[in-house]
Amino acid sequence: MTLEDRKAMLPSEGFVTTEDGVRLFFQKLGRGKKTVIIPNAIYLFDDFKHLAGGRTLIFYDLRNRGHSDHISDSLKLKRGIHQDVDDLEAVRQHFGVTQVDVIGHSYLGMMVILYAMKYPSHVNRVVQIGPMQPNLGKQYPAYLMGADPTLLEVSTKLTQLQKERQSEDPKEFCKKWWALARVIYVASPADAAKISHWGFCDLPNELNFMNHWSENIFPSIQSLNVTAEEVAKVTAPVLTIHGIRDRNAPYGGGREWALMLPNVRLLTVENAAHVPWIEAPEEVFSSIQTFLDGAWPEAAQKVESLDPKDETAKRR
């Protein structure tokens, strides 16, 4: 590796300024011809930075998140997920890249699809990991929901913790809350410690995120009506990655995306929940590498039914 190559593997940092004056923190890594944009740098940078081999990665923090500007003007937050879509476009424009690959986790797995619907000519490939379901009002069978005794136990403890909060220091409360909540992100509680490095309790924006979520982001998602006609606007190939035991975003939602999108494959991760790259890193990252390189991962399958049992029966 040359000196220039080594320098390219050191991240550069800065801010992207949006049209309404909000500064979004970014970290740029690598110098490959293909550019991948990944929102939520605060917790994805360390885990995904190795994808920079042969690519340019641009991580950034959403508005009012991570190291981006704190926003006190509610008008700059009220559009929720729609604002996130436009901020992703602002990042693309800032770096002057015509086409990008995008990777979105959790509700941002939905956001990157909305982005591909609005700006199809600027999207090359899409990876959605543990995405929220297309329509929040839809109920799936219990075996596609990820609900289990662990979810009930942790939810009960979080409710009790919230009642006891009173005037406790926000940072200390966050640490207690996250120590409990991280358990439901993984299939096995033993893996919860693997996400203790995310640092949600170290930044003021993150301490106040739940207010922004409940007041702006979640209502904007609830009001969505994602139809098959709209989804057909997504011309880019999409790799949907979903853990069967996802308690935060039901596996049924991942299957539904794989039924709705016109050019999509679903990578089902057994014994994984909301952060499958933590629990099955080799399977998930090798699949992402293959996909970003232009091919479908061998384990990624076309989905023909919302119910995986139907597909199993057909194979028999």
N, C-alpha and C positions, 0 to 999 in steps of 0.2 A: 504494500500500500504506500503510495507516494505521500509526501508532506501535504499536498493539496487535498488528497483524499482524506487524510486524517483530520485536516481542518474542517472539511465538509461534514464530518461526523460529530463535530462540536456544535451544539445548538446556538443559533442566534436568537435574540429576543427583542421585542419591541411592541408597538401598539398600532392597531388599525383604527383609524377614526371614521366613524360612520357619518351619514348625512346629517343626523341630528346631534352630532358632536360627542357621542359616546366613544370612549377609547376601549378597544378590545385587546387584551393581552395575547400575544402569540409567541410561539417557539417554533423555529424553522430548523429542519435537520435534513442533511443529505443534499445531493445535487443531481439526482437522476432526471431524465426527460419527463417522466410521468410524475404528476403531482397528486398527492393524496391529502385531503383536508379532513381533520379529525377534531370535532368540537369536544369540549370538556378536557382541556389540557391538564387541569388540576389533578385528575386521577388516572387519565389514560396515557399521559406522556411516558412515564417510566415503563409501563407494561407493553406499549406498542412501538416504542422508538426503534427497536431492532428491525422494523419493516423498512427502514430507510435504505437498506442495501439496494442500490440501483434505482432509488426513487427519491423524490423530494417530499418530505412530510411537513405539513403545516398544522400544528396543533394550536387551538385558541380557546380562551375562556369566553363563555357566553356573557352577555351584558348582565351586570349585577351579580356575577359569579366569579369565583376564583380571584385572580389578580386583575381582572378588568375593573373599570370604574364602578364605584358605588353610585347608585342612582337614587336620588330622593324625589325626583319629579315623576309622579305616578303616570303621567301621560306618556312617558318614554318606556313604560313597562306593560301598559294595559293590553297591548296586542298579543302578548304571550307568545305562543308557538309561531304565529305569523311573523312576529318581529325576529324570531330566531332564524326563520327562513331568509329574510332579507339581510340579516347580519352575515349569514353564510355567503350570500352573494357579494356583500361588501368586502369580505375577506378575499374572495376569488378575484374581484376587480382590483383590489390593492396590489396583488402580486402579479397581475397582468397575465393570468393563465387562461387560455381559451376553454380548455376542457379539463375537468378534474375528476378524480375518483373521490368518493366520500364514504366515511364510516361513521355510523351513528349507533349509540347504545341507549337502551331503555326508551324514554319518550323521544329521544333524538333519533331512534330508529324509525319512528314515524316522521319526524321532522325532515330527515334526508329524502324521504319519499315525496313529501310535499314540495321540497326544493326541486326534485327531479321532475315533478309535475309542472312547476312554474317556470323552470329554466332548463328544459330538456336538452337544448343545444349545447349547454355547458357541462353536461354530465357524461362521463365515460362509463363508469361502473359504480355500483352502490353496494355497500355491505351494511346490513342492519342486524344488530345483535340484541337479542331479547327485546324486540320492539313491542311497544304498546299495541294493542289490537286496533284494527281500523276504525271500529265504532264502539265506544265505551259502553253503550247501552246493551250490547249483545251478551247474553249469558251462554257459557259453554258447559258441556257435561263436566261433572266433578273431576273425572280423570284427565281432563284437559286444562284444569284450573290451577293445579299445583297446591291446592289447599291441603294442609295436613296438620297433625297435632302441634308441630313446631311453630307453624304460623299462628295458631290460636294462642299458644303459650306466650310467644314473644309479643303478640299484639296486646294481650292482657297486661303484660308487664309494662309495655310502653304507655298504655292508657293510665295505669297507676302512677307511673313516673311523671306523666304530664300533670296529674292532679296534685302531686307533691312538689311541683316546681317552685311555686310561690316566687320569692325574690332571689332565687339561687343565681350565682354568677353564670352568665350565658355559656361561657366556655366549659365550665365544669358540668353544666347540664348537658351540653352537646356530647361530651366525652361519655357520660353515663348512657345517653340515648343511643349513641353509635355503638357502644359496647354490646347493647342488646340488639339493635336493628341489623347489624352486619350478619347475624346468625341466619336471618331469613334470605340473605343474598346467595347463600351457598346450599347445596343439597345436604352436605354433611357438616354439622356444627364444628367438627374438627378443622375444617378449612377456613373458618371465620377469621382466624388470626392472619391469614394470607392477604387480607385487605385492610389491615390495620394501618398501613402506610399512606393511605389516601389523604390524610391531613384535612379533613372537612372541618375540624374544630380549631384550626390554626389561623383562619382568615375571617375577618368581619363579614364579608359577603356571604360566606357559607353558613355562618351562625344565624343569618336572617333568611336563608333560602326558603324555608318552609312557608314563610309569609308570602313571598313572591310566587311560590308554587300555588298556594291555595287561592290567592287573590287574582292572579293573572294567567299563569300557564294552564292550570287545570281547567278553569272555565273556558279558555279558548279551545282546548281539546274537546271538552264536552259538547261544544257547539258545532263541531265538525260533522259533516255528512259526507264521508268518503265513499263515493260510488264507483262502480266498475268502469263507467264511462270516463270519469276523471282519472282513475288509475291507469287507464289505457294510454294516457299521455306520456307515461314513463317509458321511453324507448330504450333506455340503458339496461343492460343485464343487471340483475339483482341477486345477491347471495344473502339469504335469510338464515341466520344462525340462532337456534333456540334450544335451551335446555328443557327437557321434558318436565323437570320438577321446579320450573320457574314459578315462584310465589308472587312476584311483583308484577310481571306481565305474563298472562297465561300462555302456555304453549299452543292453545287453540288459536290465539291471535296470530302466532307465527305461521301456523298452517293456513289461516285465512289469507294472510298476505300472499302466501305461496300459491293460493288459488286465484287471487284477484289480479296479480301483476302479470303482464303479458310475457315477460322473459325472465323467469325466476327459477331458482332451485332452493330447496330447503335442506340445510345441514342440521339434522336432529342430533343433539348431544345427550347421550344417556347419562343418568346419575349426575346431572348438572342442573343448576338453578339459574339465577339471574346474571351471573358473571361466568359463563362457561369457559372463557379463556383462562380463568384462574384454576378451574377444576380439571380441565382437559386441554392444557396449553398446546401440546404437540398437535392434537387433532385440529384445534381451532386455528392456530396460527399457520400451520401448513396448508390448510384449506384456503385461508385468506391470501396467502402468498400465491398459491396456484391460480386463484380467481383473479387477483390483480395482474398476474402475468398473462391473462387472456384465456384461461381454460376453466372449465367447470371441475371442481374437486370430485374425485371418484365417489365419495360418500354423499355428496349432495344429490338429492333426488327431486324429480318432478312430483308434485302433489296432485292427486286426482280426487281426493275426498277429504272433508274436514275430519273425518274419523279415521285414524290410522288403522283401525281394525278392518275397515273395508279393504284397504290396500293389502293387508296381510292375507285376507281371505282370497283375494284375486291371485296372489302369488302362489297360493296353494292349488 
